Amino acid sequence: MKKKIFNLLFAGLCCLMIAGCGSVTEETADDNEDIVEEDGYDDDVPEEEDEPGEHSSDEEYFILPYFGSDMFHIVDGEGDILYEIDKKEIQDSLTDADGDKYIVSGEEGLEADAVCFGEGFLFFDEFIYGDEYDYHPIVFAVGGIDDGNYKIYPLWEGSTEQRVRSVDYYNGSLYIDFILGYDENYDISGYSELAFTYDENTDSFTCEETHDLDAVFEKAVSVGMSIEGQDRHSGTLTYCYRRTLDECGYIFAGGEDFLAAVDESGKVLKRIDTGKKLYAFYYDAGNLFYLNSDYTNHLYSIFVTDVKTGKETQIGESIYSTQLTGANLLSNAGDKFYYTTYEYSEFGIRNHRVYEYDAAEGTNTFLYEEKTVPGSGIVPATERFTLAGDYLYYLGFDDGNITWMRRKISDASVPEKTGIILSHIPMFDLGTVSYVSDTYVCPDCGTDLIMEYCEYFILDDEYSGHAAEINDYLEQKALEMSDWEKDYYETSCTDHSERPTFCQVTNSFGMDSAFVIDGRYLAVDMSGFWYGGGSAGYYPRAYYLFDLETGESLSINDFYTGTEKEFIELVAKKTVENFLTFDEYSSPYYGSNEDEVYSDAKSFVSFGGLIRFTDDGIYYCFLPDEVAVYQVDYVEIFIPYEELLGRETLKP
């Protein structure tokens, strides 16, 4: 999980510009000649060629994997499944592989996800973690997809200073772009690109080509530009520099108020004056797709610029909303761009509208719309969006399952079920999930100041004659979580207009799980995120336990027969046991020895503490910053029922 969080954060830092519009107009803007010719700049941008799709071939399409699934899927252009690959089967077959490096599926669940597919190989981009939180990148391939005889092919292992920018299967080779390192000022010292090609005769990959990007990099630096942040993205994919140079003839580099197209030799072909720092999201030989945010008038706009003529077309915009509107390019095929705008119809419920913009025809077509499904953890319509032949795929929700949904591009208004279940959410076997949402708006200027969203579980009547009582209790708790004193906020309307988000408080609570213990007790687990400014927020939790036979809300006092003092002693001793599982470098605890940890624990434990019930025992949850550093979040101490109650089950 730690690896995935780092990857997501790192990718997020590279795509900070993904924020913007919430609605789209069918009208196109007037020509806007933003390309300015200056001495030393050339008109000679390459002619646009047919843009290939984002996949490895016309017949096999790798659906971008879902992080919560054990399965990889590869389909053809007609939507038929060619391969369904189980991560666990891959891992089980890799008995000779170095387990510290190549973990596709671990004992505690999902580990690695493939980033691309080509010619029968899945390619993985991961991190290896060493001592004292040291980590470095690796890239490897898994073969044997067609017959299930899986095999690891190590490709590249970087140093702690190096970071992968893209892993892209292109033109028969696997290309790896990476940062060489950082200088004393923490600026990027350079980039490199490696190409790996499979040889059937030797059953191995060879590093066939090293493409040196020094000319591009040095030219960019010499004229005050950087290629940092200008990676060419299509949806969640980042194209390699070799593909970009072949297909576009240049790489975009950015200055403080302009973009410039730099070719492989370092020659600047075009300059686009933007007037501000701008991050290119996607471009090809003909078009530049980007988002522009203007905090002065709170306007987000989506633009497509014809790189050769300078014609700039605005394809959408929305007035800035403090409830977070935005936009994102999902994918593209040639001149056709598939993008989404999103907005919150109410806080916590996000509506996605998906469009197709045809740059050749200048037409903008609405395709479909979907919104957040409470309890599912996803917003259908756009997550893991993949173009595959005549179809587009995305994560959907159906009867408690996360599934692949698809729509035929020619008739995208009609969703189709694929029957591919990626994961099941067990709590939907017991009931459904609803929510409450509320927003406190400044009565003087109308700025959204305090926003609250809280999901709650609704138990089906068939599981308890007291379901109505349990449901009323959970709904009331949700309402309490979204209640506040509305007159405590003292910021001014001037502050609201200048920086609305600086004056906001947001609080979201979501359902994690609902399950039955020993056939009698309903456990409901929730977690959320509160943010009121600063560099970090807070992650509150809530746990409930109900007796299905009586409808009563229960706590530790209803089961534990000892005194609170004895309970505190037990939890403190178990905390020391947990402390002893860490070495001096990895321990999150404030205490440096057993006595200090024991003393800290005793000062915070109580019957009224945060306790999570499970099938086998309880977890006593210390709040952040109680016994351990704030950054590690909650410290959970497991106590089996045998030690807590003198029996193996919760039920007497």
MISE-589530 format. One line per field, with one value per residue (C-alpha): x, y, z; residue number from 1. Coordinates in steps of 0.1 Angstrom, whole numbers, plus 5000, padded with zeros to 4 digits. Layout:
<recs>
x <- c(X,...) $
y <- c(Y,...) $
z <- c(Z,...) $
seq <- c(NUM,...) $
</recs>
This chain:
<recs>
x <- c(5000,5029,5042,5009,5004,5038,5032,4998,5013,5042,5019,4996,5025,5032,4996,4988,4970,4941,4915,4890,4856,4822,4801,4806,4793,4788,4800,4836,4857,4869,4904,4930,4965,4986,5016,5041,5070,5103,5139,5153,5119,5108,5074,5084,5062,5058,5026,5001,5000,4974,4975,4975,4954,4968,4972,4998,4979,4947,4934,4945,4936,4948,4920,4937,4937,4915,4935,4910,4910,4931,4924,4939,4918,4927,4900,4897,4880,4846,4847,4854,4878,4910,4928,4917,4948,4948,4975,4976,4982,5011,5026,5022,5041,5070,5087,5122,5117,5133,5103,5118,5117,5090,5058,5027,5004,5013,4999,4981,4964,4972,5007,5017,4996,5008,5011,5010,5008,5025,5032,5021,5039,5026,5050,5052,5066,5072,5094,5117,5119,5150,5162,5153,5126,5150,5134,5143,5124,5123,5106,5100,5079,5058,5056,5035,5002,4990,4996,4998,5035,5043,5079,5096,5119,5139,5144,5157,5166,5173,5191,5175,5180,5162,5125,5105,5084,5069,5068,5054,5052,5058,5069,5079,5099,5094,5105,5114,5119,5134,5150,5187,5188,5188,5214,5223,5194,5170,5166,5164,5199,5187,5166,5173,5153,5160,5144,5141,5133,5124,5145,5127,5159,5174,5141,5153,5151,5180,5186,5186,5188,5197,5180,5199,5177,5205,5200,5164,5171,5201,5183,5153,5174,5195,5164,5147,5125,5119,5104,5095,5057,5052,5049,5025,4995,4964,4942,4963,4989,5022,5038,5075,5097,5106,5069,5063,5092,5082,5045,5048,5083,5089,5086,5069,5090,5076,5087,5070,5047,5051,5054,5079,5081,5117,5128,5153,5183,5173,5159,5129,5103,5074,5067,5033,5030,5006,5010,5013,5028,5009,5012,5005,4983,4982,4995,5003,5016,4984,4968,4975,4949,4952,4933,4935,4925,4920,4917,4909,4875,4872,4869,4881,4885,4893,4912,4924,4950,4960,4998,5005,4980,4976,4939,4927,4893,4876,4855,4843,4843,4827,4826,4848,4830,4843,4828,4855,4846,4872,4880,4903,4913,4903,4918,4922,4922,4936,4918,4891,4895,4875,4873,4852,4839,4828,4810,4793,4755,4758,4790,4802,4782,4802,4787,4808,4798,4818,4823,4840,4856,4865,4894,4892,4855,4854,4824,4818,4794,4780,4782,4768,4767,4770,4775,4790,4775,4776,4794,4811,4842,4841,4825,4814,4818,4855,4876,4902,4887,4901,4894,4893,4883,4847,4841,4851,4854,4852,4846,4809,4788,4762,4744,4773,4800,4827,4825,4838,4811,4814,4796,4798,4814,4788,4760,4775,4742,4735,4756,4764,4772,4803,4797,4833,4832,4864,4856,4826,4816,4802,4782,4758,4747,4732,4717,4723,4741,4726,4740,4734,4750,4749,4767,4768,4769,4781,4748,4764,4784,4772,4806,4805,4822,4815,4807,4797,4790,4783,4772,4752,4743,4707,4702,4677,4647,4654,4684,4667,4633,4649,4664,4643,4657,4693,4688,4673,4703,4728,4709,4708,4746,4751,4730,4750,4782,4769,4758,4778,4776,4772,4782,4818,4833,4849,4865,4855,4837,4868,4888,4861,4862,4900,4907,4874,4892,4913,4882,4866,4861,4852,4843,4835,4826,4823,4812,4841,4823,4792,4794,4778,4799,4789,4755,4742,4761,4762,4795,4796,4830,4834,4862,4865,4886,4884,4902,4902,4934,4971,4994,4974,4939,4926,4912,4883,4868,4836,4827,4793,4781,4745,4727,4705,4682,4674,4685,4706,4738,4766,4801,4830,4812,4785,4811,4841,4836,4867,4872,4883,4917,4922,4912,4937,4964,4957,4957,4990,5007,4995,5008,5043,5041,5034,5062,5087,5079,5097,5134,5148,5146,5111,5093,5065,5062,5072,5085,5120,5117,5091,5085,5079,5055,5036,5033,5021,4995,4980,4975,4952,4933,4897,4864,4853,4882,4879,4873,4868,4851,4861,4854,4884,4889,4890,4914,4920,4928,4950,4943,4970,4997,4987,5014,5030,5040,5010,5021,5015,4978,4961,4980,4958,4964,4948,4935,4920,4887,4905,4926,4899,4869,4882,4865,4872,4840,4823,4790,4788) $
y <- c(5000,5024,5019,5027,5058,5071,5064,5082,5112,5114,5111,5137,5162,5158,5166,5196,5213,5189,5213,5233,5233,5221,5227,5229,5250,5238,5272,5276,5307,5331,5325,5337,5340,5330,5317,5345,5343,5357,5357,5322,5305,5285,5279,5244,5223,5188,5179,5160,5122,5097,5094,5058,5049,5045,5007,4983,4971,4974,4941,4938,4964,4965,4979,5001,4980,4987,4989,4969,4939,4908,4906,4921,4921,4924,4927,4930,4958,4941,4939,4902,4892,4878,4873,4874,4872,4865,4883,4856,4829,4850,4853,4816,4807,4829,4806,4814,4851,4875,4881,4913,4929,4913,4912,4911,4899,4896,4878,4909,4915,4935,4947,4957,4969,4967,5001,4988,4957,4947,4916,4892,4910,4930,4957,4969,5001,4997,5007,4987,4998,4993,5003,5037,5044,5042,5033,5031,5024,4991,4981,4945,4924,4894,4870,4838,4857,4835,4801,4808,4799,4832,4844,4875,4895,4921,4952,4982,4991,5027,5045,5063,5096,5085,5086,5071,5095,5070,5034,5030,5001,5017,5004,4970,4982,4991,5026,5039,5076,5086,5116,5112,5129,5163,5189,5208,5231,5202,5210,5180,5173,5156,5130,5097,5071,5034,5010,4973,4948,4911,4885,4852,4834,4842,4846,4878,4916,4936,4973,4980,5018,5046,5078,5108,5138,5162,5183,5189,5194,5218,5239,5243,5253,5278,5298,5297,5267,5233,5200,5193,5191,5190,5152,5142,5126,5108,5099,5081,5072,5091,5087,5082,5109,5087,5082,5119,5129,5105,5114,5151,5160,5179,5180,5209,5228,5255,5289,5313,5327,5306,5271,5262,5232,5218,5191,5163,5184,5211,5235,5256,5252,5272,5294,5299,5329,5321,5350,5327,5294,5267,5229,5210,5181,5164,5174,5159,5172,5192,5200,5211,5202,5222,5236,5272,5284,5321,5329,5365,5358,5323,5309,5275,5269,5240,5248,5231,5250,5242,5242,5250,5279,5292,5289,5285,5269,5270,5239,5244,5266,5269,5295,5285,5267,5262,5228,5218,5217,5205,5188,5161,5146,5109,5096,5104,5087,5109,5142,5130,5140,5123,5145,5150,5179,5174,5193,5186,5188,5187,5183,5147,5138,5143,5145,5135,5145,5129,5146,5139,5168,5164,5188,5181,5190,5215,5197,5190,5161,5152,5114,5105,5114,5095,5104,5092,5060,5063,5034,5022,5044,5053,5078,5057,5071,5080,5060,5039,5051,5031,5032,4998,4996,5005,5007,5028,5011,5025,5014,5009,4998,4971,4953,4956,4949,4971,4961,4970,4989,4998,5020,5018,5050,5054,5052,5061,5071,5034,5017,4980,4955,4934,4908,4913,4917,4933,4932,4927,4950,4926,4953,4956,4920,4933,4965,4998,5031,5066,5099,5134,5165,5201,5233,5265,5295,5329,5349,5381,5370,5335,5317,5281,5280,5248,5216,5183,5149,5117,5083,5059,5023,5010,4974,4953,4942,4905,4906,4920,4927,4958,4971,5003,5012,5005,5025,5055,5054,5055,5082,5104,5099,5110,5141,5149,5147,5172,5197,5228,5262,5284,5317,5307,5316,5351,5355,5385,5386,5402,5371,5349,5366,5366,5330,5311,5278,5293,5300,5266,5237,5204,5172,5139,5106,5074,5038,5014,4982,4966,4929,4905,4890,4855,4857,4882,4915,4941,4960,4993,5009,5044,5068,5103,5134,5168,5198,5233,5248,5243,5216,5186,5175,5150,5115,5108,5074,5060,5024,5011,4977,4966,4935,4922,4905,4936,4966,4980,4999,4981,4991,4973,4977,4952,4925,4931,4919,4934,4969,4999,4998,4962,4970,4999,4976,4950,4975,4990,4956,4948,4982,4973,4940,4959,4984,4955,4944,4975,4983,5016,5030,5020,5025,5051,5054,5085,5063,5049,5020,4997,5017,5049,5033,5016,5049,5067,5041,5041,5078,5076,5043,5043,5025,5054,5051,5042,5005,4984,4950,4922,4884,4875,4903,4941,4968,4996,5026,5053,5087,5103,5120,5102,5075,5079,5106,5122,5112,5075,5081,5057,5031,4999,4974,4940,4920,4885,4877,4849,4874,4901,4879,4845,4830,4828,4846,4878,4861,4843) $
z <- c(5000,5008,4973,4957,4978,4968,4931,4933,4951,4926,4896,4912,4915,4878,4869,4892,4863,4863,4877,4858,4841,4852,4821,4783,4755,4720,4706,4695,4703,4677,4663,4688,4674,4704,4686,4683,4659,4672,4659,4660,4659,4630,4614,4604,4628,4613,4595,4616,4611,4621,4658,4671,4701,4736,4733,4719,4688,4669,4681,4718,4743,4779,4802,4828,4859,4890,4922,4941,4918,4915,4877,4846,4814,4777,4751,4714,4694,4695,4733,4737,4764,4751,4784,4820,4842,4879,4899,4925,4898,4885,4920,4927,4896,4904,4929,4916,4915,4941,4964,4977,4943,4922,4942,4919,4947,4983,5013,5026,4993,4961,4954,4919,4890,4854,4837,4801,4779,4746,4726,4753,4782,4811,4823,4859,4874,4912,4941,4963,4999,5020,5054,5070,5044,5015,4982,4945,4913,4893,4861,4851,4827,4832,4802,4796,4794,4766,4782,4819,4822,4839,4840,4854,4831,4851,4830,4850,4885,4893,4921,4951,4932,4901,4894,4865,4844,4820,4811,4776,4751,4717,4683,4695,4725,4762,4768,4802,4808,4840,4859,4864,4897,4914,4920,4952,4946,4942,4905,4881,4867,4835,4818,4801,4781,4777,4752,4759,4731,4735,4717,4711,4704,4738,4757,4772,4768,4757,4761,4724,4725,4748,4737,4751,4758,4767,4736,4744,4781,4776,4751,4773,4803,4782,4772,4806,4799,4815,4803,4839,4842,4804,4800,4773,4790,4777,4806,4832,4807,4801,4767,4764,4748,4718,4709,4714,4692,4665,4665,4671,4660,4692,4730,4747,4772,4795,4806,4831,4804,4773,4759,4732,4709,4710,4685,4691,4681,4706,4680,4690,4663,4678,4708,4723,4745,4773,4796,4826,4837,4817,4818,4787,4793,4759,4725,4691,4658,4653,4687,4722,4748,4781,4810,4821,4856,4864,4901,4893,4879,4892,4856,4845,4808,4785,4753,4722,4702,4666,4670,4634,4628,4664,4663,4699,4705,4739,4742,4778,4809,4843,4870,4899,4926,4961,4959,4935,4898,4873,4841,4828,4795,4796,4763,4727,4693,4665,4664,4688,4725,4752,4783,4814,4833,4868,4895,4928,4927,4965,4985,4983,4953,4921,4887,4857,4822,4794,4760,4726,4709,4673,4666,4628,4626,4655,4670,4707,4715,4749,4754,4789,4826,4859,4895,4928,4942,4980,4997,4965,4968,4931,4907,4877,4842,4841,4866,4847,4814,4785,4747,4732,4695,4691,4729,4759,4793,4828,4864,4872,4902,4899,4928,4953,4927,4911,4875,4841,4822,4786,4760,4722,4711,4683,4708,4741,4757,4763,4791,4787,4814,4806,4833,4845,4883,4896,4933,4956,4985,5011,5030,5001,5008,5041,5029,5011,5018,5019,5028,5042,5027,5038,5031,5052,5028,5039,5043,5030,4999,4991,4995,5006,5039,5057,5038,5054,5038,5058,5045,5066,5064,5059,5071,5052,5073,5066,5089,5120,5133,5147,5115,5116,5151,5139,5108,5127,5150,5122,5103,5134,5139,5103,5109,5141,5121,5096,5123,5134,5149,5119,5135,5146,5113,5114,5080,5059,5025,5011,5021,5006,4972,4970,4981,4988,4995,5022,5042,5040,5063,5048,5065,5047,5063,5042,5048,5051,5059,5076,5086,5111,5139,5153,5135,5160,5160,5133,5131,5111,5104,5090,5083,5069,5062,5079,5065,5078,5062,5067,5054,5067,5076,5101,5094,5119,5124,5138,5148,5158,5171,5173,5187,5159,5183,5204,5181,5209,5203,5222,5235,5253,5286,5274,5271,5292,5328,5344,5357,5335,5354,5343,5307,5307,5319,5293,5264,5277,5278,5243,5232,5245,5226,5195,5202,5204,5168,5155,5154,5165,5130,5121,5154,5151,5189,5209,5237,5232,5256,5270,5302,5282,5258,5286,5305,5274,5266,5301,5300,5269,5272,5285,5280,5260,5235,5198,5196,5165,5168,5144,5142,5162,5186,5191,5179,5204,5182,5196,5180,5159,5181,5213,5215,5181,5156,5139,5104,5111,5117,5141,5161,5163,5190,5185,5215,5208,5225,5243,5261,5265,5274,5281,5251,5214,5203,5210,5217,5251) $
seq <- c(1,2,3,4,5,6,7,8,9,10,11,12,13,14,15,16,17,18,19,20,21,22,23,24,25,26,27,28,29,30,31,32,33,34,35,36,37,38,39,40,41,42,43,44,45,46,47,48,49,50,51,52,53,54,55,56,57,58,59,60,61,62,63,64,65,66,67,68,69,70,71,72,73,74,75,76,77,78,79,80,81,82,83,84,85,86,87,88,89,90,91,92,93,94,95,96,97,98,99,100,101,102,103,104,105,106,107,108,109,110,111,112,113,114,115,116,117,118,119,120,121,122,123,124,125,126,127,128,129,130,131,132,133,134,135,136,137,138,139,140,141,142,143,144,145,146,147,148,149,150,151,152,153,154,155,156,157,158,159,160,161,162,163,164,165,166,167,168,169,170,171,172,173,174,175,176,177,178,179,180,181,182,183,184,185,186,187,188,189,190,191,192,193,194,195,196,197,198,199,200,201,202,203,204,205,206,207,208,209,210,211,212,213,214,215,216,217,218,219,220,221,222,223,224,225,226,227,228,229,230,231,232,233,234,235,236,237,238,239,240,241,242,243,244,245,246,247,248,249,250,251,252,253,254,255,256,257,258,259,260,261,262,263,264,265,266,267,268,269,270,271,272,273,274,275,276,277,278,279,280,281,282,283,284,285,286,287,288,289,290,291,292,293,294,295,296,297,298,299,300,301,302,303,304,305,306,307,308,309,310,311,312,313,314,315,316,317,318,319,320,321,322,323,324,325,326,327,328,329,330,331,332,333,334,335,336,337,338,339,340,341,342,343,344,345,346,347,348,349,350,351,352,353,354,355,356,357,358,359,360,361,362,363,364,365,366,367,368,369,370,371,372,373,374,375,376,377,378,379,380,381,382,383,384,385,386,387,388,389,390,391,392,393,394,395,396,397,398,399,400,401,402,403,404,405,406,407,408,409,410,411,412,413,414,415,416,417,418,419,420,421,422,423,424,425,426,427,428,429,430,431,432,433,434,435,436,437,438,439,440,441,442,443,444,445,446,447,448,449,450,451,452,453,454,455,456,457,458,459,460,461,462,463,464,465,466,467,468,469,470,471,472,473,474,475,476,477,478,479,480,481,482,483,484,485,486,487,488,489,490,491,492,493,494,495,496,497,498,499,500,501,502,503,504,505,506,507,508,509,510,511,512,513,514,515,516,517,518,519,520,521,522,523,524,525,526,527,528,529,530,531,532,533,534,535,536,537,538,539,540,541,542,543,544,545,546,547,548,549,550,551,552,553,554,555,556,557,558,559,560,561,562,563,564,565,566,567,568,569,570,571,572,573,574,575,576,577,578,579,580,581,582,583,584,585,586,587,588,589,590,591,592,593,594,595,596,597,598,599,600,601,602,603,604,605,606,607,608,609,610,611,612,613,614,615,616,617,618,619,620,621,622,623,624,625,626,627,628,629,630,631,632,633,634,635,636,637,638,639,640,641,642,643,644,645,646,647,648,649,650,651,652) $
</recs>
